[in-house]
Amino acid sequence: MDYITLTELLGYKVKKIQSGSELLFVWELYKYCKELLNKTLTIEDAQVLKAVREGEHFAYVYNNSDLNMNYTPGPNEILADYSETDRKYFKGDLSGIVFEKQTEEEWVYCYHTDKSANIVLYGYNRSAGYVSLYAYMVVKSYMESKKVPKLVLKNLSPKQEEQEYVDILILQNFGNKWLKDKVEIQFSKEVVVQPEWEAFIMYQRQLGNMLEEASSLQKYKYVMKNFVVGDVVLYYQTDKSIKSKSIRKLTNCFPAVITEINKNEIKIKYYPMIETLLTHKIRLQEVEQNCGIEGFKYSTNDYNNFPICTATLDYISTGIDILTYTEDSFILKLVNGVDKFPQYIQDSDGITRIYELDTINTIYAVFEDRKVEYDKERFLQLHFKKEVPVYDEVRMKKSKGKSK
């Protein structure tokens, strides 16, 4: 049988396979290369991360295919047990599914288009099923010498399966980000499922993190190695009353500054209002205009309000970054998610415009605008390196945007 490389399918060289979800995607590509092209997929000299080799996805692929993953387990090496994780793999037949829309530019999949035909992608393993669907599109497009269409996963029903999009989101936002801008997910905002959060947790678990409780000493050592006073972190709180199959639900997330570190606890200041002064003032003015109460107006104190809260977080009950398991609250290093936050910023000419900022740019803009005390130099080194934050760029010169 002839061979086809991962580089040929994806259009670029892959050096490392960085998650179980990436290995799942490779496995699905392998299946469709056999089925549609009668060729065997090779990952060339790409290496599977050690943490991924110790996980269920590697064990499953190793035992169910002849895909060469450039690693052979030793005689005494025990692979992970995947016998109770069928939801992570897809064995169905996609040949009969019906799309809401299918053009050369995009394929729109919705279960409700034809429930009978699409039931194969409505089971508890639908996350893996969606990966299988996109892998099929990649191989089919290669076979037909066409560009891979964009895949739109549409489920606006209030009934959502937990972890329904976990693999797709991991493939979009973590590791090699193979599916970034290639798959669009449309889901109901009315449900308690938190897809992006589920994906973050499952990605960490695929790397061997967040799988067990850490001791206070482990957490203290991790803090001393990874954080200093003045660092900015994300402070999360969860709701114990919201039940989940395996992942706690988030209730709050605040940017916070570490103010003290000792062997038993860390102290933080956190900021519930993530708005620049102008953003807050304009939002309150819009409320004044639309509230329907004649003469209603907020005070100057309301306009200038910027609450600051403090918390003492002991290592026993607080999760620390990747050493988080079932704690009610925890802190994480700053990362950019998929959310955008509208902020009004005034440029050097005094013109106010609105900008859609990512998490890190938002925190920087608010902290600088509100004169929050934090280690600004370290913040810029960690998160911007040689780039200029949007807030600084706007204030130095005119920028395109909607004027207010």
NORBELBEL-V234046 format. One record per backbone hydrogen bond with DSSP energy under -1.0 kcal/mol. NH is the residue of the N-H (numbers start at 0). CO is the residue of the C=O. If there is no record, write none. Layout:
nh->{NH	NH}
co->{CO	CO}
This chain:
nh->{3	5	8	9	10	16	22	23	24	25	26	27	28	29	30	31	32	33	34	35	36	38	39	41	45	46	48	52	53	54	58	59	60	61	62	76	84	87	88	96	99	100	102	106	107	108	112	117	120	121	125	128	129	130	131	132	133	134	135	136	137	138	139	140	141	142	143	144	145	149	150	151	152	153	154	163	168	169	170	171	172	173	176	178	179	181	183	185	187	197	198	199	200	201	202	203	204	205	207	208	209	218	219	220	221	222	223	224	225	226	229	230	232	233	234	235	236	237	238	250	251	253	255	256	257	258	259	261	265	266	267	268	269	270	274	279	280	281	282	283	284	285	286	287	288	289	290	295	302	303	308	310	312	314	318	319	320	322	329	330	331	340	342	344	346	349	352	353	354	356	361	362	363	364	365	366	367	368	369	371	374	375	378	379	380	381	382	383	384	386	392	393	394	395	396	403}
co->{39	41	4	5	6	46	18	19	20	21	22	23	24	25	26	27	28	29	30	31	32	32	1	3	42	14	16	48	49	51	54	55	56	57	58	73	81	84	85	93	107	107	105	149	100	151	109	113	117	118	122	124	125	126	127	128	129	130	131	132	133	134	135	136	137	138	139	141	140	104	181	106	183	108	185	160	164	165	166	167	168	169	173	170	176	178	150	152	154	193	194	195	196	197	198	199	200	201	204	203	321	214	215	216	217	218	219	220	221	222	257	227	255	331	253	329	251	327	248	236	236	234	232	268	230	266	266	264	312	259	310	256	308	254	272	275	276	277	278	279	280	281	282	283	284	285	286	292	298	299	269	267	265	263	328	322	330	319	235	318	233	356	354	352	350	346	344	401	342	340	357	358	359	360	361	362	363	364	365	366	229	373	374	375	376	377	378	379	379	383	388	389	390	391	392	351}
